[in-house]
């Protein structure tokens, strides 16, 4: 039996976490978790959303992190960007981020590639 089959270094555990999302901190995670989102559309690699209370919400997976921001005006959306999640491997899809953050979105109002 080879070393890989015996898994002495936890290779299987690494494979599981390789394409998973990890929260950077609980405080930031809960600020953006379980948000009611009315609509989502994608421009390039950035997801633009509108929340139930009329705020603008922005999500961008880039360079092994997922940035998020919320603002009253679209012009102010990039002023308070926060690192909410980290990922390893391939960039996560919007569905993966949605599932991890437990957002409430009507499937008919998601327009992503």
Secondary structure, DSSP 8 states (H G I E B T S, - for coil): --HHHHTTT-HHHHHHHHT-EEES-HHHHHHHTT-EEEEEEEETTEEEEEETTS-EEEEEEETTEEEEEEESSGGGTTTT-EEEEEE-SS---HHHHHHHHT-EE-GGGEE--
